[in-house]
């Protein structure tokens, strides 16, 4: 057997050629033929007495092909490992004409995509911004209004009042079609709310969308489902076909509400409830701000790290690996996203290797247990621990272990970002919660 590797000019792709002679495969093929003749059951012959020549005639080609395929797979894998080749995906066989009936020697070729070595940016060379969100009174007021609605009593009155919610379909005046399904909080309408007061299910209201929200693109986007860019340029009248009117009787701030929001007896006074609401809202904004930092870190690391990839091989491999789910045209259209994902995976793997990052089984189980407790809004107690651990173990075994792998990958990704976060410069920028929402809308 002879194996050669010919790198192309870009040094990012290569052709691996495997030359086989009869001596490489014949002994194993002959051994398998003899073994098969002992086990074959063919009419007219006693078990174990089938002539090898007959077995060769009937099954020899199939055994030969199977042996050569196995030999190729092992030799290619061994060559890649022994030569420490960092490859993209899997080798792609080069089509070739082979005559297994007459040939004795064979030559097979495989395309390889080679991944280059690269260096990560120096520590403190990358800078990201983190929003330090300060809660404003308007945000807290909206939170309490949401709690009042969510846990209040809901009715569907015949006619709308200025504090009701109207759901229906929104369509630009004069256009045809079903329109967008929307929910309109009348207390958010800045101008012309009188048009909606007194309407009934089945009525239609035509109004100037931009004027109704006083030109607030964020409010328009939130109501209509338009993108922020669309909402910025919206003009003209729209028609809302009314399908439902909803009115909420605000919930009272008592122990029953406290238990519904945070769990049985977690808070027992209005003062504790106020503090818990504030801290919970603050935690949510801090978490969202941290998520934005993480996305910045990924983007900045990609911008600051030079990685050349074998583009043509990568495109071909994406089509092949997705087995008909992706066409070459689709790969071409979204290629930048695929390349970005590949480069980030390379950076992530380098960070894992350089810092010996690991994820233990206990970390995976603990994380899953916390998720289960969060779903039921419960806190861990000694009495609950055994049953929750049982639920977690069962969940992680489901989907043939896929859930376990997903949790492993999620924790490892967090560790990578945490590691990188300690190596970049993070600038804190104070911002109100309202400005934070507006800045990140759409």
C-alpha positions in Angstrom: 0.0 0.0 0.0 1.2 3.5 -0.9 -0.3 6.7 0.4 0.6 10.2 -0.8 -0.7 13.7 0.1 -0.5 16.5 -2.4 -1.3 19.9 -1.1 -2.8 22.4 -3.4 -1.2 25.9 -3.8 -3.4 27.4 -1.1 -2.2 24.8 1.4 -5.8 24.6 2.6 -6.9 21.6 0.5 -5.2 18.5 -0.7 -5.6 15.2 -2.5 -4.9 12.0 -0.6 -4.1 9.1 -2.9 -4.2 5.5 -1.7 -2.7 2.9 -4.0 -3.6 -0.7 -3.3 -1.9 -3.8 -4.7 -3.3 -7.3 -4.7 -1.0 -8.2 -1.8 -2.8 -5.6 0.4 -6.2 -7.2 0.3 -5.9 -10.7 -1.2 -5.0 -12.6 1.9 -7.9 -11.3 3.9 -10.3 -11.8 1.0 -9.2 -15.5 0.6 -9.6 -16.0 4.4 -13.1 -14.6 4.3 -14.0 -16.8 1.3 -12.9 -19.9 3.1 -14.7 -18.9 6.3 -17.8 -18.2 4.3 -17.6 -21.6 2.5 -17.8 -23.3 5.9 -20.9 -21.4 7.0 -22.7 -21.0 3.6 -25.9 -23.0 3.1 -26.4 -23.7 -0.6 -28.8 -26.2 -2.0 -27.1 -29.4 -3.2 -24.2 -29.1 -0.7 -23.8 -30.2 2.8 -23.0 -27.5 5.4 -19.3 -26.8 5.5 -18.7 -28.6 2.1 -19.4 -25.7 -0.3 -16.4 -25.4 -2.7 -14.5 -22.2 -2.3 -14.6 -21.7 -6.1 -18.4 -21.6 -6.0 -18.4 -19.2 -3.1 -15.9 -17.0 -5.0 -18.2 -17.0 -8.0 -21.3 -16.2 -6.0 -20.0 -13.8 -3.3 -16.4 -13.0 -4.2 -17.0 -9.6 -5.7 -19.1 -8.5 -2.7 -16.5 -9.7 -0.3 -13.7 -8.0 -2.3 -15.6 -4.6 -2.4 -16.3 -4.8 1.4 -12.7 -5.6 2.2 -11.3 -2.8 0.0 -13.8 -0.3 1.4 -12.8 -1.3 5.0 -9.1 -1.1 4.1 -9.5 2.3 2.6 -11.4 3.7 5.5 -8.9 2.4 8.0 -5.8 3.5 6.0 -7.2 7.0 5.4 -8.1 7.4 9.1 -4.7 6.1 10.3 -2.8 8.4 7.9 -4.7 11.4 9.1 -4.0 10.5 12.8 -0.4 9.5 12.3 0.4 12.8 10.4 -1.7 14.9 12.8 -3.7 16.4 10.0 -6.4 18.9 11.1 -9.1 18.4 8.6 -12.5 20.0 8.0 -15.4 17.5 8.1 -14.6 14.2 6.4 -12.6 13.3 3.3 -14.6 13.4 0.1 -14.0 10.5 -2.3 -13.0 11.5 -5.8 -15.2 9.7 -8.4 -13.3 7.1 -10.3 -14.0 4.2 -12.6 -13.2 0.8 -11.0 -13.6 -2.6 -12.5 -13.6 -5.1 -9.6 -13.9 -8.0 -12.1 -10.6 -7.5 -13.9 -8.4 -5.1 -11.9 -5.8 -6.3 -9.4 -4.3 -2.9 -8.4 -6.4 0.1 -7.5 -5.9 3.8 -7.0 -8.4 5.9 -4.9 -8.3 9.6 -4.2 -9.9 11.7 -1.5 -10.3 15.5 -1.2 -9.3 16.9 2.1 -10.0 20.3 3.6 -7.1 21.4 5.8 -7.6 23.6 8.8 -4.8 26.1 9.4 -3.0 27.0 12.6 -3.9 30.4 13.9 -3.3 32.7 16.9 -5.9 34.2 19.2 -5.7 37.9 19.9 -3.4 38.9 22.8 -5.0 39.3 26.2 -6.7 42.7 26.6 -6.4 43.4 22.9 -10.2 43.1 22.4 -12.6 45.7 23.9 -16.4 45.2 24.4 -19.1 47.4 25.9 -21.4 46.2 28.7 -24.7 48.0 29.5 -25.0 48.6 33.2 -28.8 48.9 33.3 -30.4 51.1 35.9 -34.1 50.5 36.6 -36.3 53.6 36.1 -39.7 54.2 37.6 -41.5 53.8 34.3 -40.1 50.3 33.8 -41.1 49.3 37.3 -44.6 50.8 36.8 -45.0 48.8 33.6 -43.8 45.6 35.4 -46.5 46.1 38.1 -49.2 46.8 35.4 -48.2 43.6 33.6 -48.5 41.6 36.9 -51.9 43.1 37.6 -53.1 42.1 34.1 -51.4 38.7 34.1 -52.9 37.6 37.4 -56.0 39.7 37.3 -59.5 38.6 36.2 -60.1 38.9 32.4 -63.5 39.5 30.8 -64.6 40.2 27.2 -66.9 43.2 27.2 -69.3 44.2 24.4 -67.7 47.6 23.9 -64.2 48.9 24.4 -63.0 51.4 27.0 -59.8 53.4 27.0 -57.9 50.9 29.1 -58.9 47.7 27.2 -57.0 45.5 24.9 -58.2 45.0 21.3 -57.0 42.1 19.2 -57.7 41.7 15.5 -56.1 42.0 12.1 -54.2 45.0 10.8 -54.0 45.9 7.1 -52.8 49.0 5.3 -55.9 50.9 4.1 -56.7 50.0 0.5 -54.7 46.8 0.4 -56.1 43.3 0.2 -55.3 40.2 2.2 -55.8 38.8 5.7 -53.6 41.3 7.5 -51.3 40.9 10.5 -52.7 39.5 13.8 -52.1 42.2 16.4 -52.9 43.1 20.0 -53.5 46.8 20.7 -53.2 48.1 24.3 -55.4 51.2 24.1 -53.5 52.8 27.0 -50.4 52.9 24.7 -52.3 54.9 22.0 -51.0 58.5 22.2 -53.3 60.2 19.7 -56.8 59.3 18.6 -57.8 56.8 21.2 -61.4 58.1 21.0 -61.7 56.2 17.6 -61.4 52.9 19.5 -63.6 53.7 22.6 -67.1 52.2 22.1 -66.2 49.9 19.3 -67.5 46.3 19.2 -66.3 42.9 17.9 -66.8 43.0 14.1 -66.2 46.7 13.8 -63.3 48.2 11.8 -61.3 51.3 12.7 -59.2 53.2 10.2 -56.4 55.3 11.7 -53.0 56.9 11.1 -50.6 54.3 12.5 -47.7 56.7 12.9 -49.7 59.4 14.5 -51.5 57.0 16.9 -48.1 56.2 18.5 -46.8 59.7 18.1 -44.1 58.4 15.7 -42.5 56.1 18.3 -41.0 53.4 16.1 -40.4 51.0 19.0 -44.1 51.1 20.0 -45.2 50.8 16.4 -42.9 47.8 15.9 -44.1 46.2 19.2 -47.8 46.6 18.2 -47.7 45.8 14.5 -44.9 43.1 14.3 -43.0 45.3 11.8 -39.2 45.5 12.0 -37.7 48.6 13.5 -36.7 49.7 10.1 -40.2 49.3 8.7 -41.7 51.1 11.7 -39.3 54.0 11.2 -40.7 54.7 7.7 -44.3 53.8 8.2 -46.8 56.3 6.6 -50.5 56.5 5.9 -53.7 54.9 7.3 -54.2 51.4 8.5 -57.4 49.5 9.2 -57.9 47.3 12.3 -60.6 44.6 12.0 -61.7 43.9 15.6 -62.0 40.3 16.6 -61.8 40.4 20.4 -62.0 43.0 23.3 -60.3 42.1 26.5 -60.5 43.9 29.9 -58.6 43.0 33.0 -59.6 43.6 36.5 -56.2 44.3 38.2 -55.1 41.7 40.7 -54.8 42.8 44.3 -51.4 42.9 45.9 -52.0 40.3 48.6 -50.5 37.0 49.8 -52.4 35.1 47.1 -50.7 37.2 44.4 -47.3 36.9 46.1 -47.6 33.1 46.1 -48.6 33.0 42.5 -45.7 35.1 41.4 -42.9 33.8 43.5 -44.1 30.5 45.1 -45.6 29.6 48.4 -44.5 31.9 51.2 -41.3 33.0 49.4 -42.3 36.6 50.2 -44.9 37.5 52.9 -45.2 41.3 52.8 -45.7 44.1 50.3 -42.2 45.4 51.1 -40.6 42.1 50.5 -42.6 41.7 47.3 -41.4 45.1 46.0 -37.8 44.2 46.7 -38.2 40.8 45.1 -39.8 42.3 42.0 -37.1 44.9 41.7 -34.2 42.4 42.1 -35.9 39.9 39.7 -36.3 42.6 37.0 -32.7 43.8 37.6 -31.4 40.2 37.2 -33.3 39.8 34.0 -31.8 43.0 32.5 -28.3 42.0 33.8 -28.7 38.6 32.1 -29.7 40.2 28.9 -26.8 42.7 29.1 -24.4 39.8 29.7 -25.9 37.9 26.7 -25.2 41.0 24.5 -21.6 41.1 25.9 -21.2 37.4 24.9 -22.4 38.1 21.4 -20.0 41.0 21.2 -17.1 38.8 22.3 -17.9 36.3 19.6 -18.1 39.0 16.9 -15.0 40.8 18.1 -13.0 37.5 18.4 -14.0 36.7 14.8 -13.0 40.1 13.6 -9.7 40.0 15.4 -8.6 36.5 14.5 -7.2 35.7 11.0 -8.4 32.3 9.9 -8.3 31.1 6.3 -10.6 28.2 5.5 -10.7 26.0 2.4 -13.8 27.7 0.9 -14.5 25.5 -2.1 -14.0 22.3 -0.2 -16.2 23.6 2.6 -19.1 24.4 0.3 -18.8 21.0 -1.3 -18.7 19.3 2.1 -21.8 21.2 3.4 -23.8 19.9 0.5 -22.6 16.4 0.9 -22.9 16.3 4.7 -26.5 17.5 4.7 -27.6 14.8 2.3 -30.0 16.6 0.0 -31.2 19.1 2.6 -29.0 21.9 1.2 -28.4 22.7 -2.4 -25.2 24.3 -3.7 -27.3 27.5 -4.4 -28.5 27.6 -0.7 -24.9 27.1 0.5 -23.7 29.9 -1.7 -26.5 32.2 -0.4 -25.7 31.6 3.2 -22.1 30.9 3.0 -20.9 33.8 5.2 -23.0 32.5 8.1 -21.6 28.9 7.6 -18.0 30.2 7.5 -18.6 32.4 10.6 -20.0 29.4 12.5 -17.0 27.3 11.4 -14.4 29.9 12.5 -16.1 30.4 15.9 -16.1 26.6 16.5 -12.3 26.6 15.7 -11.7 29.5 18.1 -13.9 27.8 20.8 -12.0 24.5 20.4 -8.6 26.3 20.7 -9.8 28.0 23.9 -10.9 24.7 25.3 -7.6 23.0 24.4 -5.4 25.8 25.6 -7.1 26.2 28.9 -8.0 22.5 29.5 -11.7 23.3 30.0 -13.8 20.3 31.0 -17.4 19.6 32.0 -18.1 17.1 34.7 -21.1 14.8 34.9 -22.1 16.5 38.2 -22.2 19.9 36.5 -24.5 18.6 33.9 -26.9 16.9 36.4 -26.9 20.0 38.7 -27.7 22.3 35.8 -30.5 20.1 34.7 -31.9 20.0 38.3 -31.9 23.8 38.5 -33.8 24.0 35.2 -36.4 21.6 36.5 -36.8 23.6 39.7 -37.0 26.8 37.7 -39.9 25.4 35.6 -41.9 24.8 38.7 -40.8 28.0 40.5 -39.4 25.9 43.4 -36.3 26.1 45.5 -34.2 23.0 46.4 -34.9 21.3 49.7 -33.4 18.1 51.1 -36.8 16.4 50.7 -36.9 17.4 47.0 -33.4 16.6 46.0 -33.7 12.8 45.4 -36.8 13.1 43.3 -35.5 16.1 41.3 -32.2 14.2 40.6 -34.3 11.3 39.4 -36.2 13.5 36.9 -32.9 15.0 35.8 -31.3 11.6 35.2 -34.3 10.4 33.2 -34.3 13.6 31.1 -30.6 13.3 30.3 -31.0 9.7 29.1 -33.8 10.6 26.7 -33.3 11.0 23.0 -30.5 8.4 23.1 -28.4 10.7 25.2 -28.9 13.8 23.0 -30.2 15.8 25.9 -27.0 15.0 27.8 -24.8 16.1 24.9 -26.8 19.3 24.5 -26.3 20.2 28.2 -22.6 19.4 27.9 -22.2 21.6 24.9 -24.1 24.5 26.6 -22.0 24.4 29.7 -18.8 24.2 27.7 -19.8 27.1 25.6 -20.5 29.1 28.8 -17.0 28.2 30.1 -15.4 29.3 26.8 -17.1 32.7 27.0 -16.3 33.1 30.7 -12.6 32.4 29.9 -12.6 34.9 27.1 -14.4 37.4 29.2 -11.4 37.4 31.5 -9.1 38.2 28.6 -11.0 41.1 27.0 -11.5 44.7 28.2 -15.1 45.3 29.3 -16.3 48.9 29.5 -19.4 49.5 31.6 -21.8 52.0 30.2 -24.7 53.2 32.4 -28.1 53.1 30.7 -31.8 53.2 31.8 -33.9 50.1 31.3 -36.2 52.1 28.9 -33.3 53.2 26.8 -31.9 49.7 26.9 -35.1 48.3 25.6 -35.4 50.9 22.8 -31.8 50.4 21.8 -32.2 46.6 21.4 -35.7 46.6 20.0 -36.1 44.7 16.6 
